[in-house]
Amino acid sequence: MYSDFENWTKDKQFSLQDLFPSIAKTDIFHIDLSIQNTTVKTVEEFNNLTNFQQKIEEIQLANPTKIIAGGYLEKRALYTSDIYNSKNSSQKRNIHLGVDFWLPENTEIHALFNGEVVCAIYQDSHKGYGGFIILKHTFSETEFYTLYGHLSKKSISKFTIGDTIKKGEQIGFLGNTLENGDWVPHLHFQIMVSLLDFKDDFPGVALENEIPFWRNMCPNPNLLFKSDAL
């Protein structure tokens, strides 16, 4: 399934302008939030939302024409909530399976492809997804899913399972910290080649020793955008 998706993307390139049409930016400033990063050096700094928001704003001010993004398969030390506990060990899930786009609350999110809504849920858990949507995309060469996490609660309310969405149609808006799982506003964007047995959730973070499995299950979103910065 991974190889089908990878082959499908080889001669295709999608623009971030299609995903974020209201911000008129396509270039990326890569942000490192791995355990070696120097932007937020401790868990406490990251979870201090005022402090981290200020860091994001400083980076944005210095790079006004770029979207702050990164994180695919990044090992992070910031997942301290119990929702990241492993069921079979004492380890925390700490490998990020998507790309985070650090954009202001209320930023519009639009569909890159025609799709079918297979999940539209609001999670009120601390450090969960907040509002999130999963779309199913079917092409003659492949089938895959895209996940949009940390949306506003209102974004979810207009969808029911089975709804269709057209390329370019608005999916929703980024939520604020009170409704997005208690995060600095951003979009968690993830690709899956299967939903496995998940129906109303899907992992956005995995155990380090499971990287080979999840790399194949959740391809790099940059296969779509082909950005040197990502």
Buried (B, 14 or more C-beta within 10 A) or exposed (E): BBEBBBEBBEEEEBEBEBBBBBBEBBEBBEBBBBEEBEBBEEBEEBBBEEEBBEBBBEBBEEBEEBBBBBBBBBEBBBBBBEBBEBEEEEEBBBBBBBBBBBBBBEBBBBBBBBBBBBBBBBBEEEBBBBBBBBBBBEEEEBBBBBBBBBBBBEBBEEBEEEBEBEEEEBBBBBBBBEBBBBBBBBBBBBBBBBBEEEEEBBBBBBBEEBBEEBBBBBBBBBBBBEBEBB
